[in-house]
Amino acid sequence: MQLLPYWRLSGYYFFHFACIGAFSPYFGLYLESLAFSAWDIGLLMSQLPLMRLFAPYLWGALADRLVRRLPAVRLAAALGLICFSAFFLTRSFAAVLLAMALFAFFWSAALPLVETATFAHLRDEPQGYSRIRLWGSIGFIVAVMATGALLDRMDLPALLWVMLGLLSSTLLCAALVPEPAGTAAGVASEQAIGDILRQPRVRALFAACFAMSAAHGALYVFYSIHLANHQYSKLSVGGLWSLGVLAEIAVFFFMVDLLRRYGLRTILLVCFAAAAIRFLLIGWCVEHWPLVLLAQLLHGLTFGAYHAAAIAAVNRWFSGNCQARGQALYSSVSFGAGGLLGGLLSGWSWERLGAAPTYTISASFAVVGLLFVARWIQHSDLADVGAERARCVARS
């Protein structure tokens, strides 16, 4: 791996996830400051998972037509920056909804293309991916903490300027990332993708992943608002988000050993059980900060271990030239469809039922996912997945 592509790619990951670190915890608070209702906020924030349903496929087709992926990444980054700038100009719900939808459409397209380009650069040593992706986690933590400290001293509209700077930096890094020399040839699959999708274990996994993402809908939309309503400072909010990411990084670091020792089915069952406990703690114990800390530490299981285990299973079951489509389906079904339902449902329930019942619904989704794994996925289905250690860890 050459030094110059490493730092350019690392820079892109740093600023891309720094944007997420500034946006996800605090943009709901900004929307609340515009006097939008909980339903409005849920609808607005749900534009991101909505666009994840189809935007990556459309932009992937454009990249295939161009043959080169980086021009599509740069175009998406530039258009995303332009669309985000519209937030400076309007505060009406309809206009903000349009701006959010357009921003989400372009923003959600870039990362899958960059991931593909990164693995093309690292095709001779794919284990190097973790050394690049690490900078994304660092960028997220830096942005969460710095933005939280800034917003404790400035009004919430300052968030727009933070995002503008980070999006501009992401565009600059996209312009500097070199095009990979070529891509490795695919390997023929032994099964048609339709045959794979008809397997009960595959359907059960996708149903469980859908439920897990739906469970996280209230977390991503209303967690910061929930904490702020209970007198947590914005710096404390940022610290709790960062704690979750640190727990996630720690789990990723030990994931290979965990897979070898416990197996994927056991890890998935533990992750769904942890999610149910986590959301009950968030909903009913927010005034007890030690339990709030515990709930955030469980993010290492409810996202880190769960995501790594799910990707490992998909890589195992969708073999050869079905792997890319398997990962795309995993992303669309979970982060797209599941995240969309979770965001919309949380907006409805937050306004009508309140915070604690909303997070109880989240816990219920996690229990449903647990039942899918327990009933339809057996140890024998995942017996050889631990051998996929490079893919499991790298693509997480």
Residue pairs with C-beta under 8 A, 6 or more apart in sequence:
1 121
1 122
1 124
1 125
1 128
4 178
5 121
5 177
5 178
6 128
6 131
6 132
8 173
8 176
8 177
8 178
9 114
9 117
9 118
9 121
9 132
9 177
10 131
10 132
10 135
11 135
11 173
11 176
12 114
12 170
12 173
12 174
12 177
13 114
13 132
13 133
13 135
13 136
13 139
14 135
14 136
14 138
14 139
14 173
15 139
15 166
15 169
15 170
15 173
16 110
16 111
16 114
16 136
16 139
16 170
17 136
17 137
17 139
17 140
17 143
18 139
18 140
18 142
18 143
18 166
18 169
19 107
19 143
19 163
19 166
19 167
19 170
20 140
20 143
21 139
21 140
21 141
21 142
21 143
21 144
21 147
21 241
22 143
22 144
22 147
22 159
22 162
22 163
22 166
23 163
24 220
24 241
25 144
25 147
25 148
25 223
25 224
25 237
25 238
25 241
26 147
26 148
26 151
26 156
26 159
26 224
26 234
26 237
27 45
27 159
27 163
28 41
28 45
28 221
28 222
28 224
28 225
29 151
29 156
29 159
29 224
29 225
29 228
29 234
30 156
30 157
30 159
30 160
31 40
31 41
31 44
31 45
31 96
32 41
32 225
33 156
33 157
34 91
34 96
36 44
36 93
36 96
37 351
38 222
38 347
38 350
38 351
39 347
39 348
39 350
39 351
40 93
40 347
41 221
41 222
41 225
41 347
42 221
42 222
42 343
42 344
42 345
42 346
42 347
42 348
42 350
43 97
43 343
43 344
43 347
44 96
44 97
44 100
45 100
45 220
45 221
45 343
45 347
46 217
46 221
46 339
46 340
46 343
46 344
46 347
47 97
47 100
47 101
47 103
47 104
48 104
48 107
48 108
48 339
49 213
49 335
49 336
49 337
49 338
49 339
49 340
49 342
49 343
50 101
50 104
50 336
50 340
51 101
51 104
51 105
51 107
51 108
52 108
52 331
52 332
52 335
52 336
52 339
53 332
53 336
53 337
53 340
54 332
55 104
55 105
55 106
55 108
55 109
56 108
56 109
56 112
56 328
56 331
56 332
57 328
58 109
59 72
59 76
59 109
59 110
59 112
59 113
60 112
60 113
62 72
63 69
63 71
63 72
63 113
66 72
68 179
69 113
69 114
69 116
69 117
69 179
70 113
70 117
70 174
70 177
70 178
70 179
72 109
72 113
73 110
73 113
73 114
73 117
73 174
73 177
74 171
74 174
74 175
76 106
76 107
76 109
76 110
76 113
77 106
77 110
77 167
77 170
77 171
77 174
78 171
79 102
79 106
80 103
80 106
80 107
80 110
80 167
81 164
81 167
81 168
81 171
83 99
83 102
83 103
83 106
84 99
84 103
84 163
84 164
84 167
85 164
86 95
86 98
86 99
86 102
86 103
87 96
87 99
87 160
88 160
89 95
90 96
90 99
110 170
110 174
112 331
114 174
114 177
116 183
117 177
117 179
117 180
118 129
118 132
119 126
119 129
119 394
120 180
120 181
120 182
120 183
120 184
121 178
121 180
122 128
122 129
122 132
123 183
123 184
126 390
126 391
126 394
127 390
127 394
129 394
129 395
130 252
130 393
130 394
134 249
137 245
137 248
137 249
140 242
140 245
141 242
141 245
141 246
143 162
143 166
144 238
144 239
144 241
144 242
144 245
145 235
145 238
145 239
145 242
146 238
147 159
147 162
147 238
148 233
148 234
148 235
148 236
148 237
148 238
148 239
149 234
149 235
149 238
150 158
150 162
151 158
151 159
151 234
152 233
152 234
152 235
186 320
186 321
187 319
187 320
187 321
188 320
188 321
189 318
189 319
189 320
189 321
189 322
190 319
190 320
191 319
191 322
192 322
193 318
193 322
193 325
193 326
196 202
196 317
196 318
196 322
196 326
197 203
197 329
199 317
200 376
201 317
201 376
201 377
201 378
201 381
202 317
203 376
204 372
204 373
204 375
204 376
204 377
205 310
205 313
205 314
205 317
205 372
205 373
205 377
206 329
206 330
206 333
206 334
207 369
207 372
208 268
208 272
208 368
208 369
208 370
208 372
208 373
208 377
209 310
209 330
209 333
209 334
209 338
209 369
210 333
210 334
210 337
210 338
210 341
210 369
211 338
211 365
211 366
211 368
211 369
211 372
212 271
212 272
212 275
212 302
212 306
212 334
212 338
212 365
212 366
212 369
213 334
213 335
213 337
213 338
213 339
213 342
214 338
214 339
214 341
214 342
214 345
214 362
214 365
215 275
215 279
215 342
215 362
215 363
215 365
215 366
215 369
216 275
216 302
216 303
216 339
216 342
216 362
217 338
217 339
217 341
217 342
217 343
217 344
217 345
217 346
217 362
218 279
218 342
218 346
218 349
218 350
218 358
218 359
218 361
218 362
219 279
219 282
219 362
220 339
220 342
220 343
221 343
221 346
221 347
222 346
222 350
222 355
222 358
223 241
223 282
224 237
224 241
226 282
226 286
226 355
227 236
227 237
227 240
227 286
227 292
228 234
228 237
229 355
230 286
230 287
232 240
240 292
240 293
240 296
241 296
243 293
243 296
243 297
243 299
244 296
244 297
244 299
244 300
244 303
245 299
247 296
247 297
247 298
247 299
247 300
247 304
248 299
248 300
248 303
248 304
249 304
250 300
250 304
251 258
251 300
251 301
251 304
251 305
251 308
252 304
252 308
252 393
252 396
255 304
255 305
255 308
255 392
255 393
255 396
256 389
256 392
256 393
258 267
258 305
259 267
259 309
259 312
259 385
259 386
259 389
259 392
260 386
262 270
263 379
263 382
263 383
263 386
264 309
264 312
264 313
264 382
264 385
264 386
265 373
265 377
265 378
265 379
265 381
265 382
267 305
267 306
267 309
268 306
268 309
268 310
268 373
268 377
269 370
269 373
269 374
270 301
270 305
271 301
271 302
271 305
271 306
271 309
272 306
272 366
272 367
272 369
272 370
272 373
273 366
273 370
274 298
274 301
274 302
275 298
275 301
275 302
275 306
275 362
275 363
275 366
275 369
276 363
276 364
276 366
276 367
276 370
277 298
277 363
278 295
278 298
278 299
278 302
278 363
279 295
279 359
279 360
279 362
279 363
279 366
280 359
280 360
280 363
281 291
281 292
281 294
281 295
281 298
282 292
282 295
282 359
283 355
283 356
283 357
283 358
283 359
283 360
283 362
283 363
284 356
284 359
284 360
285 291
285 292
285 295
286 292
286 355
302 366
304 396
307 396
308 392
308 393
308 396
309 392
310 330
310 334
311 327
311 330
311 391
311 392
311 395
311 396
312 385
312 386
312 388
312 391
312 392
313 382
313 385
314 323
314 326
314 327
314 330
315 323
315 326
315 327
315 385
315 388
315 391
315 392
315 395
316 382
316 384
316 385
316 388
317 326
318 325
318 326
318 327
327 395
342 362
342 365
345 361
346 358
346 361
346 362
349 357
349 358
349 361
350 358
385 392
